[in-house]
Structure formats: structure tokens, C-alpha cells
Amino acid sequence: MEVRNKPTAPPKKPGKTPSFLPTVPSLSGDHQFIAPSGTGPTETGVVVGAKRNRHNKPEHRDFQTIFLEHLHSCSNDKEYTSLVDHLKGITASEVDASLRMMQIVDDDVRIHEEELEEIGMMLDFLLAELLSMKNFQFIQALLQLFLKIHTDSIIRHQPLQEKARKLWEQQLKTWQRLDNTFQKVRCTINFVSNMQG
């Protein structure tokens, strides 16, 4: 039996064919494939045109800086598509870190005027996205995380409270609209199931 099971030749190293397509994780759930040259995701083009360092690798830009650039430019234009695309293109931990970096630890308003302004911009962004009725689940996840991190700051500052109140009112309207749609679907399902029975 040992003679029969003895290998006739040593095992050969397999070729360089990948058994999977390498992807970059994202919040949107869409698969973003890495280009064969290793330049980055092909779907978003985030890294494809990036500057190169001396080792011909793309330079790393701080994701928090990019987030703030998108937030400021979109707040000025009141057009948040690029911010949504950016947030969907980064990992969940990077989204969490981007939101946490705006967190205010102490109560001195003079020191944290910029952070308060950025929190207000983020509330405006969430409100605008709720009004646009796009990316509902994504915005709900962002809203939950944002409020978990910044509730104390919102409670302590009157201008942020007013923005949060507007956001809450729009959230109620949105959920009422969805509840009415769910009720219509439930009634239709009951009607169709009773016809068959």
C-alpha cells in the first residue's frame, strides 16, 4: 500500500492566477474591485489619479481631511452627492473615526467653534438627505451613529438644538410616510391571501 500511495513527482507550485477578485470594503455594500495594477478601486476612481511617492505607490491622504473637505464644499453648494459617495466609498471604521473626530470633549465654546460649525453642517447634510428621499438606510445608519456620538454637544448648544429639532420633525414625517406605505402593502397582502383561501 505504501508503494501505491508514494508520490511519483514532487508537488508543483501553482501559477499566479488569483482564485478571487480582490475588493475594497464599503458601506454601500457594492463590490469595488481593485485594478490589476494595484492602483485602487476601479469603480470609484478614488486612488487611480493619486500622486505617487518615490516607490510608485499612491500617496496616502488622511481620510478625515478628505471627509472634512467634502463636508465643507458640499455645505457651501447645498449639494451633498459627493459627500454621500465619499462616505459610501470608505470603510465603516473610517466613517466612525471621521464622525468621532468632530466630538467636543469639554464645554469651552470659544475653543470648539469650528467643531460646532461642522456638527451643524452634518445636521444640515442629514436633513437634506432625508428631504431628498435617497439612500434611506444609509442615512439612517449615519444618523444613528452621529447622534450616538454628538448628543451631548447638541443638547448643550442652542443653535444645534434647533437644527436637530428640524431633523427630528423631518424624520417623523418620513417614518409616517413609510408607515402608510407599509400599511397599504399589508392590506394588499391580506386581500390577496383572503382571495386564495
C-alpha positions in Angstrom: 0.0 0.0 0.0 2.9 2.4 0.7 4.3 1.8 -2.7 0.9 2.6 -4.3 0.5 5.9 -2.3 4.0 7.1 -2.8 4.0 10.3 -5.0 5.6 10.0 -8.4 6.8 13.6 -8.5 7.1 16.5 -6.1 4.2 18.9 -5.9 4.4 21.8 -8.3 3.8 25.4 -7.4 0.5 26.8 -8.9 0.6 29.6 -11.3 -0.1 33.2 -10.4 -3.8 33.1 -11.3 -5.8 34.5 -8.4 -8.7 32.4 -7.1 -10.6 35.5 -6.1 -11.1 39.1 -7.2 -9.6 41.4 -4.5 -12.1 44.0 -3.3 -12.2 47.1 -1.1 -14.9 47.1 1.6 -17.5 49.9 1.5 -20.6 50.9 3.4 -22.8 50.8 0.3 -22.5 47.1 0.0 -21.3 47.4 -3.6 -18.2 45.4 -4.5 -15.3 47.7 -5.5 -12.7 45.7 -7.3 -9.0 46.6 -7.1 -7.4 47.2 -10.5 -4.9 44.6 -11.6 -2.1 47.2 -11.5 -2.9 47.8 -7.8 -3.8 51.4 -8.2 -7.0 51.2 -6.2 -10.7 50.7 -6.7 -11.8 51.0 -10.3 -15.4 51.8 -9.7 -14.9 55.0 -7.6 -11.6 56.1 -9.1 -10.6 57.4 -5.7 -6.9 56.4 -5.9 -6.4 56.0 -9.7 -5.2 59.5 -10.3 -3.5 59.9 -7.0 0.0 61.4 -6.6 2.8 58.8 -6.4 5.6 58.6 -3.8 9.2 57.5 -4.7 8.2 53.8 -4.5 5.5 54.4 -7.2 2.7 53.8 -4.6 -0.2 56.2 -4.2 0.3 58.8 -1.5 -2.0 58.3 1.5 -4.3 61.2 2.2 -5.9 61.3 5.6 -9.5 60.1 5.2 -10.6 62.6 7.9 -9.2 65.5 6.0 -10.9 64.3 2.8 -14.2 63.9 4.7 -14.0 67.5 6.1 -13.2 68.9 2.6 -16.3 67.2 1.2 -18.4 68.3 4.1 -17.3 72.0 3.7 -17.6 72.1 -0.1 -21.0 70.3 -0.1 -22.3 72.6 2.7 -21.4 75.6 0.6 -23.1 74.2 -2.5 -26.0 72.6 -0.7 -25.4 69.6 -3.0 -24.4 66.5 -1.0 -23.9 63.9 -3.6 -20.1 63.8 -3.5 -20.2 63.6 0.3 -22.6 60.6 0.2 -20.4 58.9 -2.5 -17.3 59.5 -0.3 -18.9 58.1 2.8 -20.1 55.1 0.9 -16.6 54.6 -0.5 -14.7 54.4 2.8 -14.8 51.7 5.4 -17.2 51.7 8.4 -14.3 52.3 10.8 -13.2 55.3 8.8 -16.8 56.7 8.8 -16.9 56.2 12.6 -13.5 57.9 13.0 -14.5 60.8 10.8 -17.6 61.5 12.9 -15.8 61.0 16.2 -13.0 63.5 15.3 -15.7 66.3 15.5 -16.6 65.3 19.0 -16.3 68.0 21.6 -14.9 66.9 24.9 -15.0 70.0 27.1 -17.5 72.9 27.4 -15.4 75.8 26.2 -17.3 77.1 23.1 -14.6 79.5 22.1 -12.1 76.7 21.5 -14.5 74.5 19.6 -16.3 76.9 17.3 -15.1 75.1 14.2 -16.3 71.7 15.6 -19.7 73.2 16.4 -19.9 74.6 12.9 -19.0 71.2 11.4 -21.6 69.4 13.6 -24.2 71.9 12.3 -23.1 71.2 8.8 -23.5 67.5 9.4 -27.0 68.1 10.8 -27.8 70.1 7.6 -26.5 67.3 5.5 -28.6 64.6 7.2 -31.7 66.9 6.9 -31.1 67.5 3.2 -30.6 63.8 2.5 -33.9 63.0 4.4 -35.7 65.6 2.3 -34.2 64.1 -0.9 -35.6 60.7 0.0 -32.5 58.9 -1.3 -30.1 56.5 0.4 -32.6 56.0 3.3 -31.0 53.1 5.1 -27.5 54.6 4.7 -28.7 57.9 6.1 -30.5 56.2 9.0 -27.3 54.4 9.9 -25.3 57.6 9.7 -27.9 59.4 11.8 -27.8 56.8 14.5 -24.1 56.9 14.7 -23.9 60.7 14.6 -26.5 61.1 17.3 -24.8 58.5 19.5 -21.5 60.4 19.3 -22.7 64.1 19.4 -25.9 64.0 21.5 -24.2 65.8 24.4 -22.9 68.6 22.2 -26.3 69.1 20.6 -28.0 69.3 23.9 -25.6 71.9 25.2 -25.7 74.3 22.3 -29.0 76.1 21.3 -28.2 76.5 17.5 -27.6 72.8 17.2 -30.8 72.0 19.1 -32.8 74.0 16.6 -31.2 72.1 13.7 -31.8 68.8 15.5 -35.4 69.7 16.0 -35.9 70.3 12.3 -34.2 67.0 11.6 -36.4 65.2 14.1 -39.6 66.7 12.5 -38.5 65.5 9.1 -37.6 62.1 10.5 -41.2 61.8 11.9 -42.7 62.8 8.5 -40.5 60.3 6.7 -41.5 57.5 9.1 -45.2 58.4 8.8 -44.9 58.2 5.0 -43.2 54.8 5.3 -45.7 53.5 7.8 -48.6 54.4 5.5 -46.8 52.6 2.6 -46.3 49.5 4.8 -49.9 49.6 5.8 -51.0 49.7 2.2 -48.8 46.7 1.4 -50.1 44.8 4.4 -53.7 45.4 3.3 -53.0 44.3 -0.2 -51.3 41.1 1.1 -54.3 40.4 3.3 -56.7 41.0 0.5 -54.8 38.7 -1.9 -54.3 36.0 0.7 -58.0 36.0 1.6 -58.9 35.6 -2.1 -56.9 32.4 -2.4 -58.3 31.0 0.9 
